[in-house]
């Protein structure tokens, strides 16, 4: 193996900048007919320098002033910092485009973090952002101790208290989630190795701060941005640049800016449900060394004790770990099917087994066509897919044909493959639930359901054979994280596409002004987990559906009719006369454009923001559905 190891500061998982970048950017500005959002997103997937990031950010601002893009998700982030933000903002906006987000940035006065948080009329609080990024390092917090001592002592207590004041102020006045950075250790250690163990050293106080911060965020609804880990991974001598700090109050070296911006924006993307869900694996020279069709089962490199073989096993171990945390695995290989499956069945060095693969496609069709088949089979969007493939020609073909699929760049050294994949941040998470643990298995089972459906003679026969059971109950603390996760990542079956934070969900639990449902479905194949959420605003005479969303895993199984039965029954029992449905069209939710019509609602006059549909409860007749309701 030869290594062309590149620093993570270079974002080596991104394809190199195209020679035609500037011309392509001018073309986006000049074309009035196209949806410019997808074009900018495609350009942003390249390895951008600061100049290109600033050009993209300028173009974003110019085009948004003229018209919106249906392919980008708007997100407003506010930033408070003890550092200069002039170069950070365009880098964040360019990185956001990579994840399909049109980022609007509001930032407060330099160093005025507490004032911005506590003043209800501050620019940040008045802007009502989706999130507030508290981008502060140790130089902006008071690491002091009130204890008299012959030796000056540092303490985390005052720094934690000041940060807690900021978080509470922004939550109360802006109603926003706080994205809170952990703190990198200082570059210099006054006591050398003793710094880590010496109570009262700045390094020790920062370590205490980070530990306490992680604990405080765990159940708060705020989100940790682990900049401490990022700086350690890069190396503190590369992370800090004291000269730029003194000259312009830049919090880290300029060369770290693209990595930092991507790191923050992958968390924002995860908040909006844009993390990838499926890893598609090539086989020859990706999961094993060699070509199974030429080298045979004994000729491929996959054995322990062999450096090349162990590098390929590490790739499989990483994929297996992703599957354990809920990422769906698929295979897409140019190969004969029987030969492609042979190592999974017969090679002792294989970590992955056939049952780990939700969809296995091995034929001689082009990769882009097969990836589209995999997406259809899993009922996932193309923007949920990541392709890991050693072949640069195949990578280029997929990027050109289906740019929504993420394709990390790989060199010729398989020992780098895991690093390229994991540093790409494709599977970033802001929460983790028991449903996440089950997701990969659920998608595998769902593919089996589709196979059964294709064999069934009619849809009714298929649905009855599933022996489905539905459980719908009000929001509670045990379901809170999963409810928040579904609300923020579901786009297709989502009538209003409203987003709520975990504290907002908590406030609805037991609220007399709201009716809530968390919906789970089981069938003979297994537990689908929580697949649906309903929120209604209640008044004496009518209930208005504020949010109704469901996972695509249960589409075409008449679950929506069962949910309608339950909501209508509960509304009537509470004395309501009618149920109001609202539908706001987005680029992604066309599948529910006729939902209320199918459920017997009548359209009435709406407004500019949404259609309005009415179901008179006295006229409602429950649907006969093939789902038993759990008592």
Residue, then its C-alpha position, 0 to 999 in steps of 0.5 A: x500500500x502506498x499512502x497519499x495521506x492528506x491533513x483533515x484541514x484539507x477536507x480530503x473527502x471532498x472532490x478537488x475544485x473544478x477549473x470551471x468553478x468561476x464560470x459555473x458560478x457565473x452561469x448560475x447567476x445568469x440563468x433565470x430559469x433554473x432552480x439556483x439552489x441545486x446548482x449552488x449546492x452542487x458547487x459547494x460539494x467541491x473543496x472550496x478555499x476562502x475565496x470560493x466560499x466568499x464568492x458562493x456566499x455573495x451569490x447566495x445573497x444576490x439570488x435570494x434577494x431576487x427569488x427563493x430556491x425550492x431545493x434549499x432549506x432556510x435556516x437562521x443562525x445567530x452567533x455570539x462570540x469573543x472573536x471576529x466573525x467576518x471570515x467565519x460567516x461566508x464560510x458557514x454559508x458556503x458549507x451550509x449549501x453543501x448540506x442543502x441549507x440556505x443560511x441566514x446569519x445574525x450576529x451580535x456585537x463583538x464580545x457582548x455575549x451576556x448582554x445580547x442574551x439578557x436583553x429581550x430587545x437585542x438584535x439576536x433575540x428580536x430576530x427569533x433565530x432557529x439556533x444560537x451558536x455560542x462561539x466562545x473559547x477560553x479567552x472569552x470566559x472567566x476562568x478565575x477562582x475566588x479562593x485566596x492562594x499563593x498560586x493563582x488558580x483557575x476554576x471552571x465554576x465562573x465560566x460555567x455560570x456565565x455560559x448558563x446565563x447566556x443559554x438561559x437568556x437566549x432560550x427565554x427571549x429568542x426561543x432558540x436552541x443553543x449550539x454550545x462549543x466545548x473549549x480546546x485546551x490552551x496551546x501552552x502548558x505552564x507546568x508541562x505534563x503536570x498541567x493535566x493533573x494540577x488542580x488550578x491550572x487552566x488546562x485542568x479547569x478547561x477539562x472540568x468545564x468540558x465535562x460539566x458542559x457535556x453533562x448539562x447539555x445531555x437533557x437540556x435540548x441544547x446541542x454540543x459542538x465538540x470543538x475541543x475534539x476537533x482541535x485535538x484531532x487537528x493538533x493544537x499547534x495547527x489549530x491556534x495561530x496567535x498572530x491572527x488572534x492578536x491582529x484580528x481576533x481570529x479564534x483559530x488559524x485561517x487554515x482551520x476555517x473550512x473544517x470548522x465551518x463544515x463541522x458546525x453546519x453538519x450539526x445544523x443539517x442533522x437538526x433539520x434531518x439532513x444526515x444521510x441514512x444509507x451507506x452504499x458499498x462497492x465491493x472489489x477493492x473497496x470491501x476487499x482487496x482484489x477482484x472476486x471474479x478474477x482472483x477467486x475466494x482465496x485470492x482476495x485480500x481480507x485476512x488478519x495478519x496481512x496489512x492490506x487485508x486488515x485495512x479492508x477489514x477496518x472498512x467493514x468494521x466501520x460499516x458494521x459499527x454504522x449499521x449498529x447505530x442505525x445506518x442502512x447498508x446496501x451493496x452496489x457492485x458491477x459484478x455477477x450476483x453469485x460471485x459478488x455474494x460469495x465472500x459474504x457466504x464463504x470467506x472467514x475474514x468477512x466482517x459483514x454478512x449478507x443479512x447485514x445488507x438491506x439491498x444487494x445489487x450486483x449486475x453490469x448496469x451503471x452505478x447511478x441507475x443501480x443507486x436509484x433502484x436501491x433508493x426506490x427499494x428502501x423508499x429513501x431519497x437520493x439525498x439520504x445516500x452515500x456511495x463508498x467506491x474506490x473507482x474514480x470513474x464510477x465516483x465521477x459518473x455518480x456525481x454527475x448523474x445524481x449530484x444529491x448522492x454524497x460520494x467521498x473522494x478516496x485515494x489509492x490507499x485503503x487504510x485512508x478509506x475509513x478516515x475519509x468516510x467518517x470525517x465527511x460527517x455524513x451520518x452526524x447525529x444530534x440525538x440518539x434513540x432506541x429507534x435509531x438502533x433498530x433502523x437498519x434492521x427495519x429498513x432490511x425488513x421493509x425491503x422484505x415487505x416490498x418483496x412480499x407485496x410484489x408476490x401478493x395478488x392484490x394490496x388488500x391481501x398483502x396488508x392483511x397478511x402483515x397483521x399490523x397493530x397500531x399504538x397511538x398515545x399522547x406525548x410523554x417524556x420517554x418518546x420526547x427525543x424521538x418525537x423531536x427527531x421525527x419532527x425535524x427530519x421528516x419532509x415527505x409525509x408532512x402536511x405543514x413541515x413545522x419544526x419544534x425543539x425538544x423544550x417546545x415538545x416538552x411544553x406540549x406534554x399534558x397541555x390543555x391547549x394541545x392534543x398530541x399523538x405519537x404513533x408506533x406500528x408493529x407487524x408480523x415482520x417486527x416493530x417499526x418503532x415510532x413512525x408518526x406524530x400529530x399535534x392539534x391546537x384545541x378550541x371548544x368547537x374545532x381542533x386544528x391540525x398543527x402538524x401531521x407527519x409520518x415516516x415513509x416506511x409505512x406509506x401505502x399501508x393505510x396508517x394515515x386512515x387509522x390515524x384519522x379515525x383516532x384523531x376524529x374520534x378523540x375530537x368528537x369525544x371532547x365535544x369538538x364539531x369539526x377537524x381542520x386540516x392545513x397543508x403548506x406545499x414544499x418541494x418535498x411533500x407533494x405526496x400529501x397534497x391530496x391527503x385531506x381530500x382522500x380522508x373526506x375533508x372539504x377544502x375551504x378558503x385558506x390563506x397565502x401560507x396554507x390550504x385549509x380543509x374541514x372535516x365535519x365530525x358529525x359526517x365522518x364515518x370511520x375507515x375500515x382499516x387492516x390495523x388492530x388498535x392496541x388497547 
